[in-house]
Amino acid sequence: MANILLLNASFEPLAVVKLSRAIGLLMDGKVEVIEAMPGRELRSAHLRQPMPSVLRLRYYVNVPRRGVGWSRRGVLARDHHTCQYCGKRLGSHEETVDHVIPQWHCRAHKIQPNTWGNTVASCPKCQQRKGGRSMHEAGMRFFNPNYEPKIPRTNYLIMASDIRPEWKRYIRI
């Protein structure tokens, strides 16, 4: 069974829905077809229509923003796989996450160490140079002086399979 990308009226990705749900939304007039699957169509006794691949809601639906849970992978994505101390683009074999306030200090003061505001992408060389010290103690600064580690301000649509080519213009990868 085919899956269809559902967009909000603002073209923001909301969900991936099953074909049966997509047909229901189409029949109720709640969505419009933005992209169709090439060479495939929906047929009934009285109707022929291209098989949808991307649907857009006709009216905007306010979706509450969920807090994005901290993860190593999320920190690396937020920092664009770039060391925040030296600016080096990181390969997959050298990606590390550094704690701005060292973990031992966080534990001593009962502070959660793995938070968005306390972690940054780092290369192994900068990670080793900093060690278990604060940035000030190690004499280090962020490569971009205006950089501030923050919680990503976005919703995530988790994709468990390959993304169709026609979906790529609507989903940031």
URKAMO-V133319 format. One record per pair of residues at least 4 apart in sequence whose C-alpha atoms are under 7 Angstrom apart, sorted by sequence separation. I is the first residue (numbers start at 1). J is the second residue. D is the distance in whole Angstrom. If there is no record, write none. Layout:
# URKAMO-V133319
i=I j=J d=D
i=I j=J d=D
This chain:
# URKAMO-V133319
i=7 j=11 d=5
i=8 j=12 d=5
i=17 j=21 d=6
i=18 j=22 d=6
i=19 j=23 d=6
i=20 j=24 d=6
i=21 j=25 d=6
i=22 j=26 d=6
i=23 j=27 d=6
i=24 j=28 d=6
i=25 j=29 d=6
i=26 j=30 d=6
i=43 j=47 d=6
i=44 j=48 d=6
i=70 j=74 d=7
i=71 j=75 d=6
i=72 j=76 d=6
i=73 j=77 d=6
i=74 j=78 d=6
i=75 j=79 d=6
i=76 j=80 d=6
i=77 j=81 d=6
i=83 j=87 d=5
i=90 j=94 d=6
i=91 j=95 d=6
i=99 j=103 d=7
i=101 j=105 d=7
i=102 j=106 d=6
i=103 j=107 d=6
i=104 j=108 d=6
i=105 j=109 d=6
i=106 j=110 d=6
i=107 j=111 d=6
i=114 j=118 d=7
i=115 j=119 d=6
i=122 j=126 d=6
i=123 j=127 d=6
i=124 j=128 d=6
i=125 j=129 d=6
i=126 j=130 d=6
i=127 j=131 d=6
i=133 j=137 d=6
i=134 j=138 d=6
i=135 j=139 d=6
i=136 j=140 d=6
i=163 j=167 d=7
i=164 j=168 d=7
i=167 j=171 d=6
i=7 j=12 d=5
i=8 j=13 d=6
i=17 j=22 d=7
i=25 j=30 d=5
i=26 j=31 d=6
i=43 j=48 d=5
i=76 j=81 d=5
i=82 j=87 d=6
i=83 j=88 d=5
i=90 j=95 d=6
i=101 j=106 d=7
i=106 j=111 d=5
i=113 j=118 d=7
i=114 j=119 d=7
i=122 j=127 d=6
i=130 j=135 d=7
i=133 j=138 d=6
i=135 j=140 d=5
i=142 j=147 d=7
i=7 j=13 d=4
i=8 j=14 d=6
i=25 j=31 d=6
i=26 j=32 d=7
i=42 j=48 d=6
i=43 j=49 d=7
i=82 j=88 d=6
i=83 j=89 d=6
i=106 j=112 d=6
i=135 j=141 d=7
i=6 j=13 d=6
i=7 j=14 d=5
i=41 j=48 d=7
i=42 j=49 d=5
i=82 j=89 d=4
i=83 j=90 d=7
i=106 j=113 d=6
i=6 j=14 d=6
i=41 j=49 d=6
i=42 j=50 d=6
i=81 j=89 d=6
i=82 j=90 d=5
i=130 j=138 d=5
i=6 j=15 d=5
i=41 j=50 d=4
i=42 j=51 d=5
i=81 j=90 d=5
i=5 j=15 d=6
i=6 j=16 d=6
i=40 j=50 d=6
i=41 j=51 d=4
i=103 j=113 d=6
i=5 j=16 d=5
i=6 j=17 d=7
i=40 j=51 d=5
i=4 j=16 d=5
i=5 j=17 d=6
i=3 j=16 d=6
i=4 j=17 d=5
i=3 j=17 d=6
i=4 j=18 d=6
i=36 j=50 d=6
i=37 j=51 d=5
i=3 j=18 d=5
i=4 j=19 d=7
i=36 j=51 d=5
i=37 j=52 d=6
i=2 j=18 d=6
i=3 j=19 d=6
i=36 j=52 d=4
i=37 j=53 d=5
i=2 j=19 d=6
i=35 j=52 d=6
i=36 j=53 d=5
i=101 j=118 d=6
i=1 j=19 d=7
i=35 j=53 d=5
i=36 j=54 d=7
i=100 j=118 d=5
i=33 j=52 d=6
i=35 j=54 d=5
i=99 j=118 d=5
i=100 j=119 d=6
i=34 j=54 d=5
i=99 j=119 d=5
i=33 j=54 d=6
i=34 j=55 d=5
i=98 j=119 d=5
i=99 j=120 d=7
i=33 j=55 d=5
i=34 j=56 d=7
i=97 j=119 d=6
i=98 j=120 d=5
i=32 j=55 d=6
i=33 j=56 d=7
i=97 j=120 d=6
i=98 j=121 d=6
i=31 j=55 d=6
i=32 j=56 d=5
i=97 j=121 d=5
i=98 j=122 d=6
i=31 j=56 d=5
i=32 j=57 d=7
i=72 j=97 d=7
i=96 j=121 d=6
i=97 j=122 d=6
i=31 j=57 d=4
i=32 j=58 d=7
i=96 j=122 d=5
i=30 j=57 d=6
i=31 j=58 d=5
i=95 j=122 d=7
i=96 j=123 d=6
i=30 j=58 d=6
i=95 j=123 d=6
i=96 j=124 d=7
i=94 j=123 d=6
i=98 j=127 d=6
i=120 j=149 d=7
i=94 j=124 d=6
i=102 j=132 d=5
i=102 j=133 d=6
i=102 j=134 d=6
i=117 j=149 d=5
i=90 j=123 d=7
i=101 j=134 d=6
i=116 j=149 d=6
i=117 j=150 d=5
i=100 j=134 d=6
i=116 j=150 d=6
i=100 j=135 d=7
i=116 j=151 d=5
i=84 j=120 d=6
i=84 j=121 d=6
i=85 j=122 d=7
i=83 j=121 d=5
i=84 j=122 d=6
i=82 j=121 d=6
i=83 j=122 d=4
i=81 j=121 d=7
i=83 j=123 d=5
i=85 j=126 d=7
i=79 j=121 d=6
i=11 j=56 d=7
i=70 j=115 d=6
i=75 j=120 d=6
i=76 j=121 d=5
i=70 j=116 d=6
i=75 j=121 d=6
i=9 j=56 d=6
i=4 j=52 d=7
i=5 j=53 d=6
i=6 j=54 d=6
i=7 j=55 d=6
i=8 j=56 d=6
i=9 j=57 d=5
i=4 j=53 d=5
i=5 j=54 d=5
i=6 j=55 d=5
i=7 j=56 d=5
i=8 j=57 d=5
i=9 j=58 d=6
i=4 j=54 d=6
i=5 j=55 d=6
i=6 j=56 d=6
i=7 j=57 d=6
i=9 j=59 d=6
i=10 j=60 d=7
i=9 j=60 d=5
i=8 j=60 d=6
i=8 j=61 d=6
i=85 j=141 d=6
i=87 j=143 d=6
i=85 j=142 d=5
i=86 j=143 d=5
i=84 j=142 d=6
i=85 j=143 d=5
i=84 j=143 d=6
i=78 j=152 d=7
i=65 j=155 d=7
i=54 j=167 d=7
i=35 j=166 d=7
i=15 j=157 d=7
i=13 j=170 d=7
i=13 j=171 d=7
i=11 j=170 d=7
